[in-house]
């Protein structure tokens, strides 16, 4: 993205899409398009070492920063700052257009603006006959990336998400980088449950800060529970792809993670050069927005 060049420690990626492209390298497209992936992947140790060796230097640096700075104190500070939702008032379509100012000038795979990526995801969901709320979720699920426009560094906007305040799972990508995280020096955070209790439910767990958690709180209470889980946990790959952190989940989490897994292929595999016709599609999507998220939202 033209205003997100890797000029400082905060922005090692040439674009936010670089993280998403790396996800597709880690999790190749399922054999049957649209099929939900398995709850866990059984990666051999050698295979994981191969992935780390082949990952781009910028991606490695991104995760080094993410794993260094995502601490309990950092998450609590960002929640206190952003969950007041006092930055601006915008409708969903205005937020899409605001996100659209993050036009990607550096991604070699696409020159499409962000709003077209959102529509590609939503249109794929629509073609497969899913409910209206599911289609809307595809449209808006990345809107939390406007955090970049609020001045947040890349490592506090995208990246695989994970709980803080308990032991970091070895299934988190580049888990070795947590050696630099100050929370590793806090004894109360080193057990599997840490500051939580077994089966407490993910709603009682502090997740690393990023676009998922932020958007969840913007639309909380206005969409079905399945949609809210898709938004909040779609980057929680250690759990919905690799089976980690099940000891913190309750029955409701386990039930609703089926929705997260159903959503995941649409999130990863719908980017293409076939450009959606924004003006023609807008009336349909504006109707969806008006049904579930009318008027202005607090951001």
C-alpha positions as CSV (number, residue, x, y, z in Angstrom):
1,X,0.0,0.0,0.0
2,X,1.5,3.3,-1.1
3,X,1.4,4.8,2.4
4,X,2.7,1.7,4.1
5,X,6.2,1.2,2.7
6,X,8.6,-0.8,4.9
7,X,10.5,2.3,6.0
8,X,10.5,1.7,9.8
9,X,10.2,-1.0,12.4
10,X,6.4,-0.6,12.4
11,X,6.0,-1.5,8.7
12,X,8.2,-4.4,7.5
13,X,5.6,-5.7,4.9
14,X,5.5,-4.1,1.5
15,X,1.7,-4.4,1.8
16,X,-0.9,-5.9,4.1
17,X,-1.6,-8.4,1.3
18,X,1.9,-9.8,1.8
19,X,0.7,-11.4,5.1
20,X,-2.4,-12.8,3.4
21,X,-0.4,-14.2,0.5
22,X,1.9,-15.9,3.1
23,X,-1.2,-17.5,4.7
24,X,-2.1,-19.1,1.4
25,X,1.4,-20.6,1.3
26,X,0.9,-22.1,4.7
27,X,-2.6,-23.2,4.1
28,X,-3.1,-24.2,0.4
29,X,-6.5,-24.2,-1.1
30,X,-8.6,-27.3,-0.2
31,X,-9.1,-29.8,-3.0
32,X,-12.9,-29.0,-3.2
33,X,-13.4,-25.2,-3.3
34,X,-15.7,-24.0,-0.5
35,X,-15.2,-27.0,1.7
36,X,-14.4,-26.1,5.3
37,X,-10.9,-27.1,6.3
38,X,-10.3,-29.6,9.0
39,X,-10.3,-28.5,12.7
40,X,-6.6,-29.2,12.9
41,X,-3.6,-29.8,10.7
42,X,-1.0,-32.4,11.5
43,X,2.2,-30.6,10.4
44,X,5.4,-32.6,10.7
45,X,8.3,-30.9,12.4
46,X,10.4,-31.0,9.2
47,X,7.6,-29.5,7.2
48,X,7.3,-26.6,9.6
49,X,11.0,-26.0,9.5
50,X,10.8,-25.9,5.7
51,X,8.1,-23.3,5.9
52,X,10.1,-21.1,8.2
53,X,13.1,-21.4,5.9
54,X,11.1,-20.4,2.8
55,X,9.1,-17.5,4.4
56,X,10.0,-14.0,3.1
57,X,12.4,-12.0,5.3
58,X,9.7,-9.3,5.6
59,X,7.2,-11.8,6.9
60,X,9.6,-13.1,9.4
61,X,10.4,-9.6,10.6
62,X,6.7,-8.8,10.8
63,X,6.1,-11.8,13.1
64,X,9.2,-10.9,15.2
65,X,7.7,-7.5,15.9
66,X,4.2,-8.9,16.4
67,X,5.3,-11.5,18.9
68,X,7.6,-9.0,20.7
69,X,5.0,-6.3,21.2
70,X,1.7,-8.1,21.6
71,X,1.6,-8.2,25.4
72,X,-1.2,-8.1,28.0
73,X,-0.4,-4.4,28.8
74,X,-0.4,-3.5,25.1
75,X,-3.7,-5.2,24.5
76,X,-5.4,-3.6,27.5
77,X,-4.1,-0.2,26.4
78,X,-5.4,-0.6,22.9
79,X,-8.8,-1.9,24.1
80,X,-9.1,1.1,26.4
81,X,-8.2,3.5,23.6
82,X,-10.2,2.0,20.7
83,X,-13.2,0.5,22.4
84,X,-14.5,3.9,23.3
85,X,-15.2,4.1,19.6
86,X,-14.8,7.9,19.6
87,X,-12.6,8.5,16.5
88,X,-15.3,9.1,14.0
89,X,-18.8,8.3,12.8
90,X,-19.1,6.5,9.5
91,X,-21.7,4.3,7.7
92,X,-20.4,0.9,6.5
93,X,-20.2,2.1,2.9
94,X,-18.3,5.2,4.1
95,X,-15.9,2.9,6.0
96,X,-15.4,0.8,2.8
97,X,-14.5,3.9,0.9
98,X,-12.2,5.1,3.7
99,X,-10.5,1.7,3.7
100,X,-10.2,2.1,-0.1
101,X,-7.6,4.9,0.4
102,X,-5.3,2.0,1.2
103,X,-4.8,1.2,-2.5
104,X,-2.1,-1.3,-2.9
105,X,0.7,-0.1,-5.2
106,X,3.2,-2.8,-4.4
107,X,1.4,-6.1,-4.5
108,X,2.5,-7.9,-7.7
109,X,-0.6,-10.1,-7.8
110,X,-3.2,-7.4,-7.9
111,X,-3.8,-3.8,-8.4
112,X,-7.4,-3.8,-7.1
113,X,-8.4,-1.4,-4.4
114,X,-9.5,-2.7,-1.1
115,X,-13.3,-2.3,-1.7
116,X,-13.0,-4.7,-4.6
117,X,-11.3,-7.3,-2.5
118,X,-14.2,-7.0,0.0
119,X,-16.7,-7.5,-2.8
120,X,-14.9,-10.5,-4.3
121,X,-15.2,-12.3,-0.9
122,X,-18.9,-11.3,-0.5
123,X,-19.8,-12.3,-4.1
124,X,-18.2,-15.7,-3.7
125,X,-20.3,-16.3,-0.6
126,X,-23.4,-15.0,-2.4
127,X,-22.8,-17.4,-5.4
128,X,-22.7,-20.3,-3.0
129,X,-26.2,-19.5,-1.7
130,X,-25.3,-18.6,1.9
131,X,-27.6,-16.4,4.1
132,X,-27.7,-12.6,3.7
133,X,-25.9,-12.0,7.0
134,X,-23.1,-14.4,5.8
135,X,-22.7,-12.3,2.6
136,X,-22.6,-9.1,4.6
137,X,-19.9,-10.6,6.8
138,X,-17.8,-11.3,3.8
139,X,-18.2,-7.7,2.7
140,X,-17.1,-6.1,6.0
141,X,-14.8,-8.6,7.7
142,X,-11.6,-6.7,6.9
143,X,-12.9,-3.2,7.7
144,X,-11.0,-3.2,10.9
145,X,-7.9,-2.6,8.8
146,X,-8.7,1.1,8.9
147,X,-6.6,0.9,12.1
148,X,-3.7,1.6,9.6
149,X,-5.4,4.9,8.8
150,X,-5.5,5.7,12.5
151,X,-1.8,5.3,12.6
152,X,-1.4,1.8,14.0
153,X,1.7,-0.2,12.9
154,X,1.2,-3.3,10.7
155,X,1.9,-5.7,13.5
156,X,-1.0,-4.3,15.4
157,X,-3.5,-4.6,12.5
158,X,-2.9,-7.9,10.8
159,X,-1.2,-11.2,11.6
160,X,-2.4,-14.5,13.1
161,X,-4.1,-13.8,16.4
162,X,-3.7,-15.6,19.7
163,X,-4.5,-15.2,23.4
164,X,-2.2,-13.1,25.7
165,X,-2.0,-13.7,29.4
166,X,-1.3,-17.4,29.1
167,X,1.4,-19.6,27.6
168,X,2.0,-19.0,23.9
169,X,1.1,-22.1,21.9
170,X,3.9,-23.7,19.9
171,X,1.4,-23.9,17.1
172,X,1.5,-20.1,16.6
173,X,3.5,-19.3,13.5
174,X,7.2,-18.4,14.4
175,X,6.5,-19.1,18.0
176,X,10.2,-18.9,18.7
177,X,9.9,-15.1,18.4
178,X,8.0,-15.0,21.7
179,X,11.3,-15.3,23.4
180,X,11.6,-11.5,23.0
181,X,8.1,-10.9,24.5
182,X,8.2,-9.3,28.0
183,X,5.3,-11.4,29.1
184,X,7.6,-14.4,29.0
185,X,9.1,-13.0,32.2
186,X,5.7,-13.0,34.0
187,X,5.3,-16.2,35.9
188,X,1.5,-16.0,36.1
189,X,1.3,-16.0,32.2
190,X,3.3,-19.2,31.7
191,X,0.8,-21.9,32.4
192,X,-1.6,-23.2,29.7
193,X,-4.5,-21.2,31.3
194,X,-2.5,-18.4,32.7
195,X,-4.8,-15.7,34.1
196,X,-7.9,-17.6,32.9
197,X,-9.5,-20.8,33.9
198,X,-10.1,-24.0,31.9
199,X,-13.3,-23.7,29.8
200,X,-13.8,-20.1,30.7
201,X,-14.8,-19.2,27.1
202,X,-13.0,-17.1,24.6
203,X,-15.1,-14.0,25.4
204,X,-13.3,-13.9,28.7
205,X,-9.8,-14.2,27.0
206,X,-7.7,-11.2,25.9
207,X,-6.8,-11.7,22.2
208,X,-3.8,-10.0,20.6
209,X,-4.9,-6.7,19.2
210,X,-5.7,-6.3,15.5
211,X,-8.4,-5.7,12.9
212,X,-10.5,-8.7,13.9
213,X,-11.0,-7.7,17.5
214,X,-11.5,-4.0,16.6
215,X,-14.3,-4.6,14.1
216,X,-16.0,-7.2,16.3
217,X,-16.5,-4.5,18.9
218,X,-17.7,-2.0,16.3
219,X,-20.5,-4.3,15.1
220,X,-21.1,-6.3,18.4
221,X,-24.8,-6.9,19.1
222,X,-25.9,-6.1,15.6
223,X,-25.1,-9.3,13.7
224,X,-25.9,-13.0,14.4
225,X,-23.4,-14.8,16.7
226,X,-22.0,-16.8,13.8
227,X,-21.1,-13.6,12.0
228,X,-19.5,-12.1,15.0
229,X,-17.3,-15.2,15.5
230,X,-16.3,-15.1,11.8
231,X,-15.2,-11.5,12.3
232,X,-13.5,-11.9,15.7
233,X,-11.7,-15.1,15.1
234,X,-11.0,-15.4,11.4
235,X,-7.3,-14.7,12.0
236,X,-7.1,-17.1,15.0
237,X,-5.3,-19.7,12.9
238,X,-3.7,-21.5,15.9
239,X,-7.2,-22.5,17.0
240,X,-9.4,-22.9,13.9
241,X,-6.7,-24.5,11.7
242,X,-4.2,-26.1,14.2
243,X,-6.5,-27.0,17.1
244,X,-4.7,-24.9,19.8
245,X,-6.4,-23.3,22.9
246,X,-9.2,-25.8,23.1
247,X,-8.8,-25.9,26.8
248,X,-10.0,-22.2,27.1
249,X,-13.1,-22.8,25.0
250,X,-16.6,-23.5,26.2
251,X,-19.4,-25.4,24.4
252,X,-20.5,-22.2,22.6
253,X,-17.1,-21.5,21.3
254,X,-16.8,-25.0,19.9
255,X,-20.2,-24.8,18.3
256,X,-19.6,-21.4,16.6
257,X,-16.1,-22.2,15.4
258,X,-17.8,-24.3,12.8
259,X,-18.9,-21.0,11.3
260,X,-15.3,-19.6,11.4
261,X,-14.1,-22.7,9.5
262,X,-16.9,-22.3,6.9
263,X,-15.9,-18.7,6.4
264,X,-12.1,-19.3,6.2
265,X,-11.9,-20.5,2.5
266,X,-13.8,-17.4,1.3
267,X,-11.3,-15.2,3.2
268,X,-8.2,-16.9,1.7
269,X,-9.1,-18.0,-1.8
270,X,-11.3,-15.4,-3.5
271,X,-8.7,-12.8,-4.6
272,X,-8.6,-12.6,-8.3
273,X,-8.1,-10.2,-11.2
274,X,-11.7,-10.4,-12.2
275,X,-12.9,-6.9,-11.1
276,X,-16.4,-6.6,-9.5
277,X,-18.6,-3.9,-10.9
278,X,-18.9,-1.7,-7.8
279,X,-21.6,0.6,-9.0
280,X,-23.8,-2.2,-10.2
281,X,-23.3,-4.2,-7.0
282,X,-23.8,-1.3,-4.6
283,X,-27.6,-1.4,-4.4
284,X,-27.7,-5.0,-3.4
285,X,-25.0,-4.5,-0.7
286,X,-26.5,-1.2,0.5
287,X,-29.7,-3.0,1.1
288,X,-27.9,-5.6,3.2
289,X,-26.1,-2.9,5.1
290,X,-29.4,-1.1,5.8
291,X,-30.9,-4.4,7.0
292,X,-28.2,-5.2,9.6
293,X,-26.0,-2.1,10.1
294,X,-28.1,1.0,9.2
295,X,-26.9,4.5,9.6
296,X,-23.6,5.6,11.0
297,X,-21.5,3.4,13.3
298,X,-19.1,4.6,15.9
299,X,-15.4,3.9,15.1
